[in-house]
Amino acid sequence: MSRPEADRRRYEVDPQVKIEWEVLRAKLRQRRISLGLTQAEVSEAMGRSRDFVAVLENQNSSPNVLTLIPWVAALGGTVEPKW
C-alpha cells in the first residue's frame, strides 16, 4: 500500500534546502579536517558512533537540530537562530 500524496510531500525536501545542506556538510567536514580531528574523535565528543559521523559527512541526509547542535559543538562552534 502506498502513501497518500499528502504524506509523500511531507517527506520531500526543497531543492534549495538540499543545496544548503550539502554546503553545510562540506563546511563541517572541512572544519573537522582543519582541526586535525578524526571522525572517531568527533563522534566521541558527540556521544555517537564513528559510523554515525561518517553518515552525516557522506550521505544525502539532513540531521535534525538535536543532531546538528552537538556536531557543531564538537567542532568548537555554536548554532544560533537567524530571526
Residue, then its C-alpha position, 0 to 999 in steps of 0.5 A: m500500500s502506498r502513501p497518500e500524496a499528502d504524506r509523500r510531500r511531507y517527506e520531500v525536501d526543497p531543492q534549495v534546502k538540499i543545496e544548503w545542506e550539502v554546503l553545510r556538510a562540506k563546511l563541517r567536514q572541512r572544519r573537522i579536517s582543519l582541526g586535525l580531528t578524526q571522525a572517531e574523535v568527533s563522534e566521541a565528543m558527540g556521544r555517537s558512533r564513528d559510523f554515525v559521523a561518517v553518515l552525516e559527512n557522506q550521505n544525502s541526509s539532513p540531521n535534525v537540530l538535536t543532531l546538528i547542535p552537538w556536531v557543531a559543538a564538537l567542532g568548537g562552534t555554536v548554532e544560533p537562530k537567524w530571526 
